[in-house]
Amino acid sequence: MLVSFAREFHHLAEALSGSQTLEEGLILKLASTIRGDVCDEDTVRQVLEMLADAARQVEWRDIFGQAGLLATCSHSLHPEEPENTLKQKLRLIGNCCADNDSNRDIVIETECYEKLTCVTTAALPLQPLVMVVIFNFMNEYEPAQRHAFKHGLVDLVTKILHEEDKNQPLAIEYALRCLELVLQSDIPLGDKASGLITLLLGWATYPTIQFDIFYIILSCLLALHKEEYTEAFNSDPSPVLNYIKLMARLQYWEDQLSNDPELPDEIDKEDVTRLIRGSRSSTITTVSEISASESFQDQFPTGSAFLNSIVQLLASSDSTLLTCAALILGNMARDPETCDALIREYQPHLSLVNVLKEQTQIGVLHAVGGALKNLVIGSPAIRESVIQAGILQYCHKFYLASVMVEVQHMGLSLIRILVAASPGNAECLFLPLEHDASLSAIEHILQLYAKNTEVPIRMEIGRIVVSILREAAKLPSTHPTRISLQHKTSDMSPLILEPVIDMLIQDKWPVVASEGWFALALCVQTPRGASAVADLTLPERFFQVLRQAIYQKSDRSNFPELTPPEKPRPGPEHLDSKASTQSQKDRENALMFLSGFLKHNTSEAPRNYTTLLQRFLDGQEVTDALIKETLGVN
């Protein structure tokens, strides 16, 4: 202890180490010393150091705040004062603010925060300490967080992230922690957000970044992934490059943690796993949104270095990179011109089929299926080459994704589109699978039908059957493929036609029901087809909807034809017209079904079916009671 200090404050050390009280006279002398009124610089520094050390204890923080010492220190803080003195003042302020809201209010009232931000520029060596002080001030106290935000915290963090050496992480860590506090408070960032995202992505993808900093960055990015913030990338999609790199870093850290699970004490492994998975999900969503923007194709046209690298990612074994690559390609494949250009340049449909061969991860399947579907819709000429590439050997992976109905539906929808306008592809559905010669692709699909109760899935399976029947009917009656398809379909009855009956008896999608009437009308135009229908166990509801179709007394008349959501919906008058036209087609197809079945059926069909169907064709009344009586329903 210096003599000059001992002479004036001989009992300060004793007071600070004893009971938590300070005499009024001592408080006045301490305040004077902190201001530098009567003591030399070295004495001021030593007093401040003793007070800062004492403020590590919770009890002293309240006393220093109530005694006015914290306010005095805040008022007297000047960026230009000697670094050692400034350091101890920062320590005293920071320690007093730790878990003490009343002291934080003092910092706000004395406008100390504004001075702290000046110190970061005037005394660069103290920048890490200043950020720790600001963190203590803001931590778990929303008024302090809002005060810091109002007085330029985001600009301060941005400045530090731009300037700080990545190998000097303390200032970075606490700057990020402060930003995280603001983001967790849902304080709107406005136009500052997109710049922050870009900056954070740069840090997150830096190869030697420490995990504790990477962890905070992920938390910040997750909070920033809101539509109002990321929509800025619709006009400037360049950050997608770093998002792709981020996906690789996420996988790197996940692998590192699984091999070496040691983490800092304050970080829980379950929290890390949850954060990484959440970050991956939000990153994929953001990449999808950016790549769907109109400006994306302008900045990254076919043949660009970036798009070349995206296509090359399809050869990766990293499921997250594969997902991103497939999403980007799928979003680009929105019009025939782009699809044709992509196929000419890259043949991506073949690479995507190969991904299906190697991958089972649901997210990858969903993205790849969507990309293939868009490419086939945009460039129908590739249908045959996609089938030839072996997609039917791997489509069962879609069907096994029972935890995600959207993936099952994606796979089925893709099959339906591949069969459309391609009788050859339809016939391929009946060929034995390489991995299980006892099954064909259509049998795999019908197994899914038998096990699945989801109505959209069952409807899509029915639509595949309709596509098969339609493609067969397009060919001349003597064409070998037509004959083959008709024989194979009838040989698989009744199971293959049950989904068609499901299409008819549902009342949610009239257009789907109309497809069912069309399919039944086609099916019974041959004796084999009529016999296949005769093998069905037709439910009571079937005869009720048959009656509705024929007599046009439909309880579904208020269900207009489905209109894709992205197209303007027509007015009521147009809807009524379309519904009327569709009802007339349904009636015609239902009558064709009746006449075709009664004419061509040569099997020992149940007499009750034949009786009811004949009454319908003859225009006789068929009541619910008669249907029940004829079917033997109680």
N, C-alpha and C positions, 0 to 999 in steps of 0.2 A: 504494500500500500504506500503510495507516495506520501511524503511528509505533508505537503500542502493540502492534500485531500484529507489526511487524518486529522489535521488541525481544525478544519471547518466541519467535517462530517464524520467525527470519530466513532459515532454509534450507528452509522448507516448499515454497515455490514452486519452488526449485531441485530439491528431491527429487521433486516431482510431475512435473517436466518432464524429469527424467533417467531413470536406470535404475529399474525398478519394484521398489524396496525402501524400507523405512522402518525407521529405527533404533528400538530398543525405547523409548528415552527420549522420542522424538518421538511414538510411539504413545500413550504414557501421557498426554502433554500434550494430544494431540488428543482423546483420550477425555474428559479433564477439561473441555476447552473445549466439546465437544459437549454435555456434561451441564450446562454453564453454571456450573461450580463457581467458576471464578476470573476469568472474563472478562466484559466488558460485552456487552450484547446485540448491538451492531454487530460486535464482534470475532467472536462466535459465528456470526453470519450469514455473515461473510466467509469464515471457515474452512469452514463447511458448503458454501458456494457453490464454493470451490476443490475440495473433495473430490467434490462432485456433478459438477463439470465433468470431473474426472479419471476418475470412474467411467463415463464414456462409453467409455473404452478397456477392452477385455476384460481385460487383464492386471491393472489396478487393482482390478477387481471382486473377483477372488479374494483379493488382498492385503487389501482392506478387510474382507472377510468373515473371513479367517483371523486378522487382527489384532484382531478383536473390535469394530472401529469400527461396523460395521453393526448388531451387537447393541446396542451402546451407544446408537446413534441410535434404534433401535426401542424400547428401554426408555424413553428420555427423551422420546419423542413424546407430546405432550399437546395436545389440541384447543384449550386455552385460551391457549397461548403466542402471542406476537406473530406476525402473519400472515407477515411477511417471513422470520422464522426457520423457521416451520412450512413455508413453501414450499420452503426449501432442504433441510430434512430429508426432505420428500417426494421431492424430486429425487434425493437421495442414495439413498434406499431404492429408488425406481423404477429408477434406472440400475444399481444393484448387482444387482437381480433379473433384469435383461434377459438371457435365455439362460444363466442360472446357477442350476442346481438346488440347489447347496449353500447359496447365499445365500437361496433361497426357503425352504429348510428352517429357516434361522435366523429368518426372518419368522414361520414357523409356531411355532417353539419359543418365541419371545419374545412371542407373542400380539399381534403388531403389527397383524395384519389387523383385529382387533376395534377397535383404535384408529382405523384408517383409516376405518372406516364411521362412527365418531363425528365425524370431521373433516368429512364431507360435510354434516352438519347444523350443526355449530358454525361452520364457515367456508365459507359458500356460494360465495364467489368462487374458492375452491380446489377446488371440486367436480370440474371437468373434469380437473385435475391428479391428484386422488385416483383417478379412474377409470382414467387412464393407468397409474398406479402399480399398481393392482389387476390391470389387464390384463397388465402385464409380469410380475407375480407368478404369474398363472395360465397364461400362454401356453405351450402344449405341455408342461404338467407336471400330470399327473392328481392327485397328492397335493394340490397347491395348489388345484386346481379343486374337489376334494371338501371341502377345508377351508373354502374360500370359501362353497360351497353350505351346508355345515353351519352356518356362522355368519351366514346370512341374506342371501346374495348376491341371491337372487331377490326378496326383499322390498326390498332396496336398489335394484335395477334398477326394480322396479315403482314405487317412490317417485319415482325420478328421472323416469321416463316420465310419471308423473302430473303432476309439478310443473314440469318443465323447459320453458322457452320454446322452441318449435319453431324459432325463428330463431337459437338459440344451440346449434349442433349438436355441439360437441366432447364434452360430457359425455354426450349421447345416444349418439353414435357409439361411445364406449368402453364405456358401460354395455351397449349391445347386443352389442359384441364379447365382453364378459365372459359375457353370457348365452349367446351362440353357443358358447363354449368348453364351458360346462356341458352344453348340449344335445348337443353332439357326443360327449360322454363317456357318453351314455346314462344319466345319473344320473336316477332316477325323481323326477318332480316332484309326484306325487300330485294333490291337489285344487287346487294352485296353477296348474296348466296352463291350465284353461279361462279363468281370469281373464287370464292372460298373453296367450292367443290373442286375446281380445277387445281388449285394450290394443294389441297389435301391429297388429291390423287397422285400428284407428283411426289409428295412425301411418302405416301403409302407404298409406292412402287420402287422406292429407292432401295437398292439391293442390300445394303448393310444396316438398314434401320433396325433399332432394337425393338423387341417384341412389346415391351411395356408402352412404347410410343405408338407402335402400330395398332395396339389394342385401343388406345384413346382415339386415334384417327378413325378407326372403324366405327366407333361409337358416334363420332361427329358426323361421319358420312351417312350413317343410318338415319340420324335425325334430319339431315339435309335432303334426303331423298323424298321430297314432296313434289307433287306435280307443279306447284306454283314456282318452285325453285328450278327444277330440271327442264321446264318448258323453254328456257332460254337456249337450250341446246338444239331446239328444233331449227333455229336459224344458224347455229354454229355447232355442228355435230362433232367437231374435232376431239372433244374429250373422250369419245368412244374408244380412241386408241389407248388411253390410259386405263379405261375401264377393263379392257381386255387384259392388260398387264396386271391389273388388280386381281382379276380372277386367278391368274397364275400364282400371285403372291398368297392369296387365300389358301390355295391348295398346298403351297410350300409350307405355310405355317401349320396347317392342319396335319401334314405329314410329320413335321418337326415335333409337334406336341405329342403325337401318337408314339413316336420313337423315344422322345425324351420329355416325359410329362412334368419336369420340374418347372414351376412357375413362381413368380414373386408371391410373397405371403398374402398380399392384399388382393390377389387375383384368383378367383375360384375357377377350377377347370370346367365345371358345368356352364358357368357364365361365359367362358371363352368359346366353348363349343356352340352355345346358343347364339352368341354374337357373330361368329364366323358364318354359321348357317343363315342367320338373318341378313348378314351383309351380302352373302352370295345371292340370296333370293332377291334382295332389293337391287343389286347390281344387274342381275339378269333382266329384271323388269325395266330398269333404266336404259340398258342397252337396247332392249326391244323397242322402247318408246322413241329413243333417238333415231334408231335405224328405220323407223316407220315414218319419219318426217320427210317432207318434200325436198328439203335441202340436202338430205343425206346422199341421194343419188347424184346430185349436182356436184357435191364435193368429192365423192368416191365413186366415179363411174366405172363401168366394166373396163378392165385392163389397168386400173390404177394400182399402185403398189400396195395400198391398204387392202383392197378387195382381193388382190392376189394372195396376200398373207392370210386373209380370212378363209379362203378356199383351202389353203394349205393346212389350216387348223383342223380340217376334216380328217386328216391323217393322224391327229393327236390321239393319245390314250386318255387324256384328261377330260373327264366328263363335263366339267364346267366350261372349258374352252369349246368343246364340241357343241354344247348347248348354245353358247353365244354365237358361234359361227352359223349354226343352223337357223337361229332366230334372225340373224342379220340377212341371210340369204332368203329366208321365207318372207321377210318384210319387204325386201327389194322385189320379189317376184309377184308383183301386184298387177301387172299388165302384160299383154302378149309380147309387146316389143322388148321389154326388159327380160322377160323369160327367154325369148329367142336369143337375145344377146348373151345372157348368162350361159345358156346351153352351148352356143357356138364357141364361146371362149373357154369354158371350164368343164363342161359335161358334169355339173354338180350332182345331177340325179343319180349318177353311178356311184359317186363318192358317198352320197347319203345312204344309198342302199347298203354299201359296205359298212357304214357306221352301224346300221341296224344289225348287221351280222355279228358285230363285235360287242355291242353294248346292251345292257339290260336296265340301266338307270332310268327311272321314270321320266325325269326332266329331259333327258336326252331324247327319249322316244317321242315325247310330246313335241319337242322342237323340230326333230327330224321329220316326223310325220306331217307337221304343218308345212314345212318347207317343200317336201315332196308333193303334197296336195296342191299347193299354190303353183308349183312348176308344171304339174300335169294339167291343171286347169288352164294355165296360160299358154302352154305348148302341148296340145293334145297328141301331137305326133310322137311324143316320147313314151306313150303308154306301153307300147310293145317292148321297147328297150328296157323299161323299168321292170316289166315282168320277166324278160329274158335275163336281167341281172340277178334274178333270184329272190325278189322281194317276198314272194309267197312263202318262201322257206322260213322267213323271220317274222311274219306278221303275227304269229301266235304270241310274240312278246307283248304286243299291244293288248291282246285279250287277257293276258295274265295280270295286267295292272289293275287288279280289282279295287285297290285303294283309291284309284283316281279314274272315275267314270269318263272324264274328258279324254283320257288317253285311249281307253277302249273305243270310244266313239270315233276318235281321230283315225285309228287303224281301220275300223269298219268303213268309215266314209272314204278313206283313201282307196280301199278295195273296190267300192262301188264306182268311184270315178275312173279307176283303171279298167273296169269291165265295160263302162259306157262306150258305145260306138266301136266295140272291139269284140266280135264273136270269138276270135282266137283266144283273147285273154279270158273270156268267160269259160271257155273249154279248159283252160289251164287250171281253173279252180278245182277241177275234178281229178287232177293228176296226183299220184302218190307223192307225199313229201319225202325229201331226202333223209331227214332225221327220223322219220317214222313212216315207213312204207305202208303201214296199215291204215294210215289216215290221209285224206286229201285236205286241201285248204278249206273247201266248203264244209267238210265234216267237222273240222276244227271250229269253224264259225257256228255251226249248228250245235256243237257241244256247249259253246258259250251261251247260245240261246236257251238251252235246256237248264243251265245253271243260274242264269241271270234274270232278275226280276225288274231291272231298271227299264222303264218304258222306252226312253230314247234309244237304248241299246237294242232292244227287241225290234223297234221300228226300223233302225238302220239295217239290221239283218234282213228284215222283210224287204227292204228296198234293194238289197243286193240280189235277192231271189227275183224280184221284179225285173232288175236289169238283165239277169240271165235270160229270162223268158222273152224279154223285149228284143234282145240281140238275136236270139234264135229265130224269132218271128220275122225279122228283117230279111232273112236269107230266103232264096227260092225253096220251095217245098221239098225238092229233091237234093238240096245241097247236103253234103256229108256232115258238115258241122252242125247244121240245123237238126238233122236227124239224131246226131250224137247227143246234142244238148237236150233234146226232148226226151230221148230214151233215158239218159242219166238222171234227169230231173224226176221222171216218173218212177224210176227204180228206187229213188231215195224218198218216195212218199211213204207215209204222210208227213214225216218230220220236216222236209224241206218246204212244205206248203203251210205249215202251222204259223210261221211268222207273217205270212200274207193275210191269214184270217185275223191275226192280232191287229194288223194295220186297219182292217175293216171295222172292227168292233170298238176301237178307241174313238173318242170324240174330241180330242184336243187339237188334232191337225187334220182338217178336212182334205187338204191336198194329198196327204199321205194315204188317207182312206180311198181317195180317187185312184191313186196308183194301184191299190189293192184290187179294186173292181176291174181295172184294165188288165191286171195280171191274170185274174181268174177267167176273164173273157178269153184271153189268149190261150190259157192252159187247156180249156175244154174243147178246143177246135179239132182235137184228134181223139181217137178212142183211148190211147194210152193216157193222155192228159185227163180226160174225163174220169177214167178209172182211178187215177191218182187222187183226184178230188173226192171220189166216192170213198176212198180209204180214210178220209178225215173224219174225226168226231166233231161235228159242228155244234157249237153251243147255242143255247136259246137266243143269246144276244145277236148271233149272226142273222137269224131269220127276222129279227126285229129291224136291224139296219137294212136288210134286203127290202123289207116292206117300205121303209122310209125312202130308200133310193128309188123304188119303182113308183110309189104313189106321191112322191115329193112332199110328204108330210114329215119333214125332218125337224127334230128338236135341236139340230145343229145349225139351223139357218142363220143364227147370229154369229157364226164363226166365219169371218171372211177369209179369203185365201191369204196365206202368210206372205208378208212383204218383208224382205231383208231390211234390218233396221237402218242401214246406211242410205237407203233410198227414200225419197219423199213418199209419204203414204198418200194414196189417191183419196179423193173425196168420197163421201158416203154413196153417192149415186153410182160412181164407178165400181165401188165395192159390190153393191147390189147386183150390178150387171155381171161382174165376174163370177159371183156366187151362183147366179142363175145359170150362166153358161156351164159352170162346173157341175151343177146339179143335173143338168140335161145330159151331160156326158156320162155322169154316173148312172143315170137311168138307162141310157143306151147300152153301156157296158154290162149292167146288171141283167138286162133282157138278153144280151148276147150270151152271157154266162148261162142263163136258164135254158135257152134254146140249144146251145151247144152241149150242155151237160145231158139234157134229156134226149138229144139226138145221138150222141156218141158214146154214152156210157153203156158198156156191155158187161160190166162186172155185176156181182151179186150185191149191189148197193142196198143199204137198208131201205125197206119199202117206205118207212115213214119219211125219209128225206125226199124220195121221189114224189110221194103224195103231196107234200107241202110245196115243193118246187113247181109241180104241175099246176097247183091252184094259183100260185103267183103268176105263172105264165098265162094262164087263162083269164086273169083279171078278177079272180074271185076273192072275196074277203078272207083275210087270214088274221084272226084275232090272237091276242096273247094267250087266251085260254085254249084256243085250238093248237097253238104251238106247243104249249105245255102238255096238252093231252096227247098230241102226236108223238112228242119226244119222250113221253112217259115221265115228265118232270112233275114232282109233287108240289 
